[in-house]
Amino acid sequence: MEQQEYAVGATRVVAGRPDGRTGGAGRGTADAVLAVRGAECGSGPADADADADADVVAGSGADDSQTPAEELSPDPGLLRLAHWFAAAAPGTADDLCTASFGLYPARHLGTAAAPADPVVSWWHGPTAHATAVPRAREARSDGGPRRARRDAAALPVVRSGAKQGRPGRHRRPERSRALPEAPCDVQDRSGEELPGAERRIAARLLLAHPLVTASGPHADGFPLIRRHRDWLTERFDTLLGYRLVVGPWHARLCKAGLGPGAARRLEHPATGAPFTPAGYAGLALALALLVDAPEQLPYGQLLQAMRVAAPDLAADAAGPAAVDMALAALADWQVLGELPADPDDTAFVLTVDRELARAVPAGPPALADDAADLIRRAAEAEPATAVRRLLAETPAVLAADLPEDQCEWLREHRLSGPAALAEFLGLEAELRAEGVALLDPAAELTDLALPGTGTLAKAALLLVERLVEEVRPLPGEVTGGDVPVPDALIDGILGDIADDHDLPARYLADRTALRRDALDLLHRLGLIAPTPRTTWLLRPPAARYAPAPDLHPTPGSGRHSRPTVPPPAREGLRT
């Protein structure tokens, strides 16, 4: 079932393409969908020249501009969603947000490795290794404080138990390996014809930012989206089963969910703090009221309406922290204008964009029984569409993670499937024995970058590099793909990193925070995975970030090798 089949509300509208055609190229697209009182993701044509702004779909009828604030009534579907958010665990709330709003950006790995045979494993193939370490500390020679070395060219490469010529205090010494050559520059595409380049720019912008407005931070790309809206609508529908709605002032790519454990979450636009279940509940509750709110709405009346609409959630979803998160996200999406500087200024008048408020929900609950059912329904698609969505949205697609029907499709379309998306989005396909990754050497089509510029990203890069060097399986060694990583090994490596490099004071004072944040970043990039039995599993794509493996070590010196000469017989043990 496609993503548009489970929207909520009482208005039924005809689904289809800008020219009036219905269906999704044989993908089981619903003939009709339910809309959130005019939500554009489930209703109305995508053509910008369609009737006016599509503020209200047929059958809505009410004049929203005359709705007094004291008579605000919540949308029942979004109110139901707010209760599901409030009752969800943190990870489930993240997945529920992905399923119901679909406003997550695509996430791709960056620098491409050298070409290799598709049957080569990530563990043993070419790498994109480029160590980017935090500033190393100089040893104290006079008992004074250590100073951060600022000459990046003079930094030694510290890896796998070798710290400037002496063994790591937390780890076992290990033979060092040479750095591989830097990857080649990305192919220059400046010679492309202008329409093709414009279409690719527009497609990448929508995949990275599913809601683009004519006055927002990505306004420069909005004219390209409008210019090529027919072509973009057809390609997104055919390849990914996504609906693209383009109006006079905004464009909305209605993405599907990614299923459970997608590792996508909303973050506070100003602080970067992850949304809590209460924050998500506050967001859904506020949206439930704003879809029919007047253009000018007193802040205090919105707060009061939230408490009245869900009195059982008042302590959480309508609490100060949750309201701050919710309104910050809505302002970031331009659903709301300027926010009050003082949260106690209840007389402040909010400016509401109802059209954008109705564009936010991509899959509100109507047919779903509960949160888990909605997360499942949002990700449902035929095998071809499901795999292409994963290729377009996630860092890497491993065959071991796919159901049998999707795995079979990937095997049969191993070359053509990724190639079509790579051409559409300007990406490069990296095929390995375990699966496929679509890479973005420009490092633009992603919300997380590795290597990155921040201290945490650099520490995480060092961590994953050294983990791979420690536990990388030998050729022919049966691993099932992922390799377990002991807790003690993670702690030892992070201890070395904290000792050797100039980390922020909060990480030096709290090693637990360093561990939590570094592992969280690697998990969200799909390089490690949690498991109940062993704390973490190292995933094959992680090997891209380590030095190239030495597949022919000197006998007797490798981690798994045995002595080639048997030991002499012990005295006194003759038969």
Secondary structure, 3 states (H helix, E strand, C coil): CCHHHHCCCCEEEECCCCCCCCCCCCCCCCCEEEECCCCCCCCCCCCCCCCCCCCCCCCCCCCHHHCCHHHCCCCHHHHHHHHHHHHCCHHHHHHHHHHHHCCCCCCCCCCCCCCCCCCCCCCCCCCCCCCCCCCEECCCCCCCCCCECCCHHHCCCCECCEECCEECCCCCCCCCCCCCCCCCCCCCCCCCCHHHHHHHHHHHHHHHCCEEECCCCCHHHHHHHHHCHHHHHHHHHHHHCCEEEECCCEEEEECCCCCCCCCCCCECCCCCCECCHHHHHHHHHHHHHHCCCCCEEEHHHHHHHHHHHCHHHCCCCCCHHHHHHHHHHHHHCCCECCCCCCCCCCCCEEEECHHHHHHCCCCCCCCCCCHHHHHHHHHCCCHHHHHHHHHHHCCCEEHHHCCHHHHHHHHHCCCHHHHHHHHHHCCEEEEECCEEEEECCCCCCCCCCCCCCCHHHHHHHHHHHHHHHHHCCCCCCCCCCCEEECHHHHHHHHHHHHHHECCCHHHHHCHHHHHHHHHHHHHHCCCEEECCCCCEEECHHHHHHCCCCCCCCCCCCCCCCCCCCCCCCCCCCCC
